Every structure is written in structure tokens, then in C-alpha cells.
Amino acid sequence: KKLEDPGATSTVSMSNEWWVTLSTGGTDLLGTHVLFATYNTSQNQADSIWLDDLQNGYQFKCKVLADPKNLSFSVDSAQNEYYDIHVKISNGKIIPNGGISKTTGTVVDSIYMEAIFTDDPANTYIISGVARSRWAQDDY
């Protein structure tokens, strides 16, 4: 019996696991890369994705507007799902083949965004990094 092809989500080009840093004012706040995820919503519509730091950084998870054609995303004010604040994301983008993995030197996509959190509105946080290669030696 032939299995049916399950296909892909409508945001497959923007969905991934990433190794990112968190910085503000040029200062790295975590001292290492942490795992971060982008993935489709349960509605599986191309116009939105979840950003989720998996509680590894600022502890935020929010839904943002997505443009898969241009690999960009943003939101003026989204509810954080981990605790009660709102998040603004600007200049969010995924850059195809824009990064190099940690150890193997594999060319991977990169991600960049600027975030402002309502519990710290004076600071703009930069979240940036590279796609997870799935090679164990590239994990942080």
C-alpha cells in the first residue's frame, strides 16, 4: 500500500529550530547560543507563525505576522504566552544560506529580529543566529 504524502505546512520556509543569541546595546546577555523555534500556527495559514524562545532567553512566545515569500515577520503588539507582557517584533527576517554552523561549517539559514518587551520598553533586544544543522557537533 502506498502511503499518502503528508505535504508540508504553509510556513515550511520559515519554520525551523535556531541557535540564537540575545543582546542589547551590543552586549551579549546570555553568554552562549540558546535554542529558539519558529513554527506554524494550528490554523496553518501562511500569514502567521509562532516565535518561541522555549523559555531559554527572555522567556517569550508570541504569534507574529509572516510573509513567507519575502521570509519576513513582524508584529506591533503580541501577547506573550509565557507571562503577561506584550512583545513588539520588527525587522524580522530569515536569510537563506546566511549562516555557518558551529563546528561542521555547514551553510545554514540565519535569523534576525529586534524585540521590545513592555516590561522593559527602553531597550531593544536583538535576537539573531543560525538554523540548527541537526548535526550533534553543531549543537551548543
Backbone bond lengths (Angstrom), bond angles and torsions (degrees), N, CA, C in turn:
res aa  C-N    CA-C-N  psi(-1)  N-CA   C-N-CA  omega(-1)  CA-C   N-CA-C  phi
1 K - - - 1.454 - - 1.526 109.28 -
2 K 1.304 116.41 131.12 1.458 121.72 179.81 1.532 109.32 -83.05
3 L 1.322 115.36 131.15 1.458 120.15 177.91 1.514 110.25 -81.41
4 E 1.308 115.38 142.03 1.458 120.63 178.42 1.526 109.66 -73.35
5 D 1.319 116.71 138.80 1.461 121.78 176.20 1.525 108.51 -68.36
6 P 1.340 117.90 121.83 1.460 119.30 -177.90 1.528 113.67 -72.33
7 G 1.325 117.31 -13.68 1.461 119.89 -179.63 1.517 111.47 75.89
8 A 1.305 116.04 -159.07 1.457 121.84 -178.13 1.520 108.77 -137.90
9 T 1.313 115.91 165.75 1.458 119.47 177.26 1.523 110.18 -73.46
10 S 1.305 116.06 164.74 1.467 120.14 -179.50 1.528 112.35 -72.67
11 T 1.331 117.45 -10.26 1.467 120.71 178.54 1.529 111.42 -119.05
12 V 1.318 116.86 27.97 1.464 120.76 -176.67 1.529 112.14 -56.23
13 S 1.319 118.39 -33.61 1.471 120.93 -178.74 1.526 112.57 -70.02
14 M 1.338 116.80 -15.40 1.464 120.92 -178.21 1.526 112.65 -113.74
15 S 1.308 117.07 -2.84 1.466 121.46 -175.58 1.521 110.10 -96.02
16 N 1.339 115.56 128.84 1.461 119.41 -178.54 1.517 109.67 -171.38
17 E 1.328 114.81 173.90 1.457 122.28 165.87 1.523 106.16 -105.57
18 W 1.317 115.60 145.60 1.461 121.36 -173.36 1.521 110.02 -134.52
19 W 1.316 115.82 151.16 1.463 122.01 168.39 1.524 106.20 -103.96
20 V 1.340 116.58 112.29 1.462 120.66 -173.17 1.524 111.81 -123.86
21 T 1.324 113.92 160.81 1.457 121.86 169.80 1.521 108.24 -112.77
22 L 1.312 115.70 160.47 1.462 123.23 177.50 1.518 107.04 -124.11
23 S 1.336 116.66 122.43 1.460 119.56 -178.65 1.520 110.33 -140.53
24 T 1.305 115.18 158.85 1.456 121.93 171.77 1.522 107.63 -146.45
25 G 1.320 116.19 137.53 1.455 120.47 -179.07 1.516 113.19 58.56
26 G 1.330 117.42 29.11 1.458 121.52 179.54 1.522 114.58 81.10
27 T 1.336 117.74 2.67 1.460 121.65 -179.29 1.522 110.69 -103.51
28 D 1.331 116.14 124.40 1.465 121.61 175.73 1.525 107.67 -71.66
29 L 1.326 117.00 122.45 1.459 121.37 -174.76 1.520 114.12 -90.29
30 L 1.319 118.25 -16.51 1.460 120.46 -175.02 1.526 113.76 -109.65
31 G 1.323 117.51 -23.28 1.457 120.83 179.86 1.517 114.66 78.01
32 T 1.317 116.91 2.40 1.461 121.81 178.91 1.520 108.85 -161.51
33 H 1.307 115.80 173.18 1.463 120.93 172.01 1.524 108.51 -86.29
34 V 1.327 116.78 143.95 1.464 121.79 176.98 1.522 109.32 -125.10
35 L 1.317 115.47 157.12 1.455 120.90 -179.90 1.525 110.54 -73.52
36 F 1.322 116.17 137.96 1.461 125.15 -177.88 1.523 106.17 -140.12
37 A 1.326 117.83 149.61 1.467 119.88 -177.84 1.521 111.63 -132.04
38 T 1.321 115.32 145.09 1.465 122.79 168.87 1.518 106.29 -124.34
39 Y 1.333 116.23 134.22 1.461 118.74 -177.20 1.518 111.23 -157.23
40 N 1.335 114.74 164.74 1.458 121.20 -177.19 1.527 111.24 -70.08
41 T 1.327 115.81 158.69 1.461 121.48 173.73 1.526 108.69 -82.96
42 S 1.312 116.88 168.78 1.469 119.78 180.00 1.523 111.86 -66.06
43 Q 1.338 117.53 -22.37 1.465 120.75 176.54 1.527 112.04 -76.05
44 N 1.342 116.51 -15.07 1.462 122.49 178.65 1.528 112.30 53.61
45 Q 1.320 115.74 44.80 1.462 120.81 176.53 1.523 108.95 -100.81
46 A 1.322 115.97 145.97 1.464 120.94 -175.40 1.523 113.35 -71.36
47 D 1.330 118.00 -12.00 1.466 119.48 -174.29 1.527 114.24 -92.07
48 S 1.325 119.30 6.56 1.462 119.46 178.33 1.528 111.40 -154.91
49 I 1.338 114.37 148.77 1.463 122.35 175.63 1.525 108.39 -139.78
50 W 1.308 115.52 164.07 1.458 122.29 171.10 1.523 109.20 -93.70
51 L 1.331 116.23 139.63 1.462 123.51 166.12 1.519 105.38 -107.94
52 D 1.315 117.99 129.37 1.463 120.67 -173.30 1.525 109.49 -143.26
53 D 1.335 116.14 114.60 1.465 118.29 178.27 1.531 111.79 -85.89
54 L 1.336 115.70 8.26 1.467 121.60 175.10 1.531 111.30 54.52
55 Q 1.331 115.12 27.65 1.468 124.81 -178.69 1.530 112.53 61.57
56 N 1.331 115.87 27.32 1.463 121.32 179.62 1.521 113.88 -94.87
57 G 1.323 118.64 -15.33 1.461 120.89 -175.21 1.511 110.16 -126.95
58 Y 1.323 116.37 -107.05 1.468 121.63 178.18 1.524 111.27 -77.92
59 Q 1.292 117.26 -7.33 1.465 124.70 -177.52 1.519 110.68 65.64
60 F 1.342 114.13 67.63 1.457 118.36 177.04 1.517 111.59 -136.70
61 K 1.304 113.32 149.22 1.460 123.45 174.58 1.513 105.29 -145.11
62 C 1.332 116.54 120.60 1.461 119.43 -178.93 1.523 110.45 -148.15
63 K 1.306 114.00 157.14 1.458 121.42 177.88 1.526 108.02 -92.78
64 V 1.333 116.85 134.45 1.457 121.79 -179.14 1.523 110.16 -127.09
65 L 1.322 115.39 161.07 1.463 121.39 174.62 1.523 108.43 -75.73
66 A 1.313 116.16 135.09 1.462 120.98 -175.81 1.520 110.95 -122.44
67 D 1.312 115.04 147.50 1.460 122.83 174.09 1.534 107.30 -128.47
68 P 1.351 117.42 86.98 1.466 119.88 -176.63 1.526 114.24 -58.66
69 K 1.328 117.83 -30.73 1.466 120.35 -179.81 1.527 110.83 -62.47
70 N 1.334 116.38 -42.00 1.461 121.31 -179.38 1.525 113.28 -100.07
71 L 1.338 116.71 2.02 1.463 123.04 -179.59 1.529 111.86 53.00
72 S 1.331 115.76 43.46 1.458 120.56 -179.70 1.524 110.05 -124.13
73 F 1.331 115.56 160.68 1.461 120.77 179.80 1.523 109.60 -156.30
74 S 1.345 115.82 152.87 1.462 121.62 179.04 1.521 108.93 -167.85
75 V 1.327 114.93 166.95 1.464 121.21 172.05 1.525 107.34 -162.31
76 D 1.330 116.28 139.91 1.467 120.38 179.27 1.520 112.19 -76.70
77 S 1.327 116.56 -38.57 1.462 120.55 -179.48 1.524 108.87 -160.26
78 A 1.316 115.99 111.48 1.466 121.14 179.38 1.519 109.35 -123.72
79 Q 1.304 115.53 142.52 1.463 120.90 176.83 1.528 109.97 -69.26
80 N 1.328 115.86 129.92 1.457 120.87 172.45 1.525 107.74 -76.08
81 E 1.306 117.19 132.29 1.464 121.39 -178.31 1.526 113.04 -84.79
82 Y 1.333 119.08 -13.03 1.462 120.96 -178.59 1.523 112.90 -89.82
83 Y 1.310 118.35 -36.94 1.466 121.27 172.00 1.516 107.82 -155.20
84 D 1.320 117.04 166.29 1.461 122.49 -164.94 1.531 114.02 -80.09
85 I 1.312 115.37 81.78 1.461 123.01 168.99 1.522 106.78 -140.54
86 H 1.335 115.90 172.15 1.460 121.27 173.23 1.526 108.63 -113.86
87 V 1.314 114.74 154.95 1.461 122.59 -174.88 1.522 109.04 -126.75
88 K 1.328 115.85 135.38 1.464 121.65 170.71 1.525 107.05 -110.25
89 I 1.324 116.46 128.78 1.465 122.00 177.19 1.524 107.94 -118.44
90 S 1.320 116.74 127.18 1.466 120.65 176.49 1.529 109.39 -131.89
91 N 1.330 114.42 161.41 1.468 122.42 178.82 1.522 113.61 53.46
92 G 1.327 116.64 29.63 1.456 120.31 178.54 1.515 111.18 -72.97
93 K 1.326 116.30 130.61 1.462 119.21 -179.78 1.522 110.83 -154.81
94 I 1.300 113.90 151.37 1.456 122.58 172.05 1.523 106.25 -113.42
95 I 1.317 115.99 129.69 1.462 121.47 -176.29 1.530 108.32 -111.18
96 P 1.343 117.07 108.86 1.467 119.81 179.79 1.528 111.26 -58.58
97 N 1.315 115.98 132.52 1.470 122.64 179.16 1.523 112.31 55.23
98 G 1.335 116.59 30.10 1.462 120.97 -176.44 1.510 115.08 -93.38
99 G 1.326 117.74 6.93 1.461 119.76 -177.79 1.518 112.16 -142.38
100 I 1.323 114.46 169.89 1.461 122.80 178.10 1.528 106.88 -127.55
101 S 1.328 116.67 132.88 1.467 120.16 179.94 1.528 111.10 -68.45
102 K 1.320 115.26 161.63 1.466 123.82 -171.44 1.530 114.59 -57.53
103 T 1.310 118.37 -53.18 1.462 121.60 -170.63 1.521 113.67 -113.16
104 T 1.319 117.02 -44.66 1.471 119.61 -175.27 1.517 113.06 -78.21
105 G 1.336 117.19 -16.59 1.457 120.33 -178.68 1.512 113.54 74.32
106 T 1.326 116.26 18.54 1.459 121.42 179.16 1.523 110.08 -66.98
107 V 1.326 117.07 134.53 1.463 120.95 175.62 1.527 107.86 -74.32
108 V 1.329 115.72 124.81 1.464 122.51 -178.55 1.523 108.97 -133.63
109 D 1.323 116.27 168.65 1.460 120.59 175.03 1.524 109.57 -71.16
110 S 1.324 116.28 161.35 1.461 120.60 173.83 1.524 109.22 -125.86
111 I 1.334 115.22 162.26 1.458 122.08 -178.36 1.526 108.87 -132.82
112 Y 1.345 115.68 148.07 1.460 122.12 179.55 1.519 108.28 -148.52
113 M 1.324 116.59 141.05 1.466 121.25 172.61 1.517 109.47 -159.77
114 E 1.327 115.25 158.11 1.458 122.75 173.54 1.514 107.25 -115.28
115 A 1.341 116.97 132.66 1.458 121.68 -175.78 1.518 110.85 -127.06
116 I 1.324 115.31 138.80 1.462 122.38 171.11 1.522 106.77 -122.82
117 F 1.331 116.11 130.95 1.454 122.54 -178.58 1.524 108.96 -110.78
118 T 1.330 117.08 137.83 1.467 119.92 -174.53 1.526 113.12 -66.46
119 D 1.327 118.98 -16.58 1.467 119.26 175.77 1.529 111.99 -88.57
120 D 1.340 117.44 1.40 1.463 123.30 175.23 1.530 109.00 -153.07
121 P 1.345 117.32 61.25 1.468 120.37 -170.71 1.525 115.25 -68.84
122 A 1.317 118.46 -13.77 1.464 120.65 -178.16 1.526 112.52 -79.28
123 N 1.319 117.62 -13.82 1.462 120.90 -176.39 1.520 111.96 -113.49
124 T 1.325 115.24 139.66 1.462 121.92 170.80 1.520 107.09 -104.72
125 Y 1.306 115.42 122.87 1.459 122.18 -178.76 1.524 109.85 -96.82
126 I 1.313 116.17 136.05 1.462 122.58 176.27 1.529 107.74 -102.22
127 I 1.316 115.01 123.38 1.460 121.55 175.68 1.524 105.64 -115.37
128 S 1.323 116.30 118.82 1.467 119.29 -177.38 1.516 109.97 -150.63
129 G 1.317 114.68 154.15 1.450 118.45 178.64 1.509 112.30 173.09
130 V 1.326 114.56 -158.01 1.462 121.24 -174.45 1.523 110.86 -126.46
131 A 1.325 114.75 156.47 1.463 120.54 177.89 1.526 110.17 -65.12
132 R 1.300 115.45 145.86 1.465 121.37 175.78 1.527 108.19 -70.97
133 S 1.327 117.11 125.81 1.468 121.61 -176.46 1.526 112.75 -78.18
134 R 1.304 117.49 -17.89 1.471 125.60 -175.49 1.538 112.51 77.28
135 W 1.329 117.21 4.87 1.454 120.89 170.94 1.526 107.03 -89.82
136 A 1.326 117.73 128.26 1.465 121.80 -175.73 1.528 112.18 -55.95
137 Q 1.319 117.04 -37.55 1.462 119.56 -177.17 1.533 112.74 -70.68
138 D 1.332 117.73 -12.40 1.466 120.97 176.77 1.525 112.47 -92.03
139 D 1.332 117.34 -9.62 1.465 120.06 179.60 1.523 110.20 -73.36
140 Y 1.313 115.56 148.61 1.465 120.89 178.12 1.511 109.94 -92.65
